[in-house]
């Protein structure tokens, strides 16, 4: 599913136009992005939490040339689904992992 699919489904379910729905989705994504960039967590009850996780510095290797490349420590966006979302997804997938 992509953004256009989300816009279509939400638009049908809410009665908003596709343009209005797209604007709302864009605003939501921008707000979550801004919060993460500011170091905040975004918690959506019964859905999950968006946060930043620390990644340690490590040594990588260019697979084409074999040259060793240092990869600096950084913060990466992370999503942790709520127990309700995990349970719902598991039930819809027939309990498969």
Secondary structure, 3 states (H helix, E strand, C coil): CCHHHHHHHHHHHHCCCHHHHHHHHHHHHHHHHHHHHCCCCEEECCCEEEEEEEECCEEEECCCCCCEEEECCEEEEEEEECHHHHHHHHHHCCCCC
